[in-house]
Amino acid sequence: MNKARYTQEVPEDRKELLNALNEHKKPVKIMILGGVDTGKTTLATFLANELLSSGFRIAIIDSDIGQKGILPPATISLGFPEGLFESFGEIKAYKHYFVGSITPNQFFGEMIAGVKLLTDEAEKKADIIIIDTTGMISGAGVELKRMKIETVKPDVIVALQKENELEPILKPFEEKTQIFRLEVSKKVRKFSREERREIRKEKWKKYFRDSKSYTVNLNHFIISGTQLFQGEDINENEKSLLEALFKWLIIHGRKIGGKYLIVKVDTSNIPRQVDKNVLQYIDFEKLSNLLLGMIDKDGFCVGLGILKFVNFRDMKAEILTPLDEETIKEIREIRFGRVRVREDGEELGLLDRNAL
Ligand SMILES: Nc1ncnc2c1ncn2[C@@H]1O[C@H](COP(=O)(O)OP(=O)(O)OP(=O)(O)O)[C@@H](O)[C@H]1O
């Protein structure tokens, strides 16, 4: 199920990197960069196992949100492998940061904050911190990687390049950071979008396998990641006017800074012209199966939930989660994600960040 496994059959240039890491002043932070399927996770697994064998305390930060080894997807995770391991899937997470999507698109802030906060945690306990990243390395990915490097300040950057595709990212750090440019193993295998989705499906399914349904009072939590509860309720006049005008049944409506945010169900099929700068709306059904992050008092994610139903009138939500009662007590905040997924692992799509 996990793509990357521990192998010692790696190109020769890995030995030089390994020696440098053995010798480097500790703690040392390493960030692994590379495009999709360049062997980033395989390299991270190799380095971690070899360095564990040398007796170092290792931290892994898995920020490859679309293809994570450490469960669950849509978060960034920190783990401390204690003994040799075959794949990231065996590492039990110590802490997560919630991103809420399976791509960094629209979530650069979360990606950077998450990696930074988890690296700070890792530095308290490990000699060597290995940061695995997503394969998004061109377009805005260059900026994302730059900001990650600027913020996390890795001591060593490892660049897995086929040609020179990482140079735009590396250039500003040439003089400040030790960079190892490594070749991509001849053995790497490509995975199609469909295969990646299938791999993720198995992971979601495994994560939510023993879930239970809870009905929670949303008033007892800080609600974040959404505007749905910002501003104030629309009044009855506004509600009936909008319902009549657009043939909607309004389930929930807020007025936020002069702008309306409406959760609705269509009551008839008519063409509608809506100025989204004034009125933003979302179908009620889009809120079902939405991924939620369960956040503790320190802002870390203790686990995930799936929103099954929300009753806005009495602020009750039905949430499916594998978390046990003890962990549930630690939750102070519920954060809305933008991926819709079912407990059988089927992804129902991504919502736009501004949709709710
Ligand atoms: N040195 C190697 N020997 C054998 N197989 C390898 C090696 N390096 C990578 N692979 C294989 O190539 C595939 C892609 O590798 P890996 O998952 O490590 O890439 P990645 O860059 O982390 O991918 P992603 O884009 O999903 O982050 C995997 O199936 C992996 O087992």
The ligand as a MOL file (V3000), in Angstrom:
LIG
                    3D

  0  0  0     0  0            999 V3000
M  V30 BEGIN CTAB
M  V30 COUNTS 31 33 0 0 0
M  V30 BEGIN ATOM
M  V30 1 N 16.3820 3.3320 -4.9410 0
M  V30 2 C 15.2440 2.7520 -5.2830 0
M  V30 3 N 15.1720 1.4340 -5.4770 0
M  V30 4 C 14.0130 0.8290 -5.8050 0
M  V30 5 N 12.8560 1.4780 -5.9890 0
M  V30 6 C 12.8450 2.7900 -5.8070 0
M  V30 7 C 14.0290 3.5180 -5.4400 0
M  V30 8 N 13.7170 4.8190 -5.3360 0
M  V30 9 C 12.3790 4.9020 -5.6080 0
M  V30 10 N 11.8610 3.6930 -5.8970 0
M  V30 11 C 10.4640 3.3900 -6.2470 0
M  V30 12 O 9.9180 4.4110 -7.0720 0
M  V30 13 C 8.6040 4.7700 -6.6690 0
M  V30 14 C 8.5140 6.2510 -6.3000 0
M  V30 15 O 9.3350 6.4920 -5.1660 0
M  V30 16 P 8.8830 7.3810 -3.9300 0
M  V30 17 O 7.5260 7.0230 -3.4940 0
M  V30 18 O 9.9840 7.3170 -2.9550 0
M  V30 19 O 8.8720 8.7960 -4.6660 0
M  V30 20 P 8.3940 10.2010 -4.1220 0
M  V30 21 O 9.2260 11.2120 -4.8330 0
M  V30 22 O 8.4090 10.2230 -2.6430 0
M  V30 23 O 6.9280 10.2360 -4.6460 0
M  V30 24 P 5.7590 11.3540 -4.3910 0
M  V30 25 O 5.7400 12.1630 -5.6270 0
M  V30 26 O 4.5220 10.5480 -4.2350 0
M  V30 27 O 6.1350 12.1290 -3.1910 0
M  V30 28 C 8.2670 3.8470 -5.4920 0
M  V30 29 O 7.5320 2.7460 -5.9770 0
M  V30 30 C 9.6300 3.4120 -4.9950 0
M  V30 31 O 9.5650 2.1330 -4.3750 0
M  V30 END ATOM
M  V30 BEGIN BOND
M  V30 1 1 1 2
M  V30 2 1 2 3
M  V30 3 2 2 7
M  V30 4 2 3 4
M  V30 5 1 4 5
M  V30 6 2 5 6
M  V30 7 1 6 7
M  V30 8 1 6 10
M  V30 9 1 7 8
M  V30 10 2 8 9
M  V30 11 1 9 10
M  V30 12 1 10 11
M  V30 13 1 11 12
M  V30 14 1 11 30
M  V30 15 1 12 13
M  V30 16 1 13 14
M  V30 17 1 13 28
M  V30 18 1 14 15
M  V30 19 1 15 16
M  V30 20 2 16 17
M  V30 21 1 16 18
M  V30 22 1 16 19
M  V30 23 1 19 20
M  V30 24 2 20 21
M  V30 25 1 20 22
M  V30 26 1 20 23
M  V30 27 1 23 24
M  V30 28 2 24 25
M  V30 29 1 24 26
M  V30 30 1 24 27
M  V30 31 1 28 29
M  V30 32 1 28 30
M  V30 33 1 30 31
M  V30 END BOND
M  V30 END CTAB
M  END
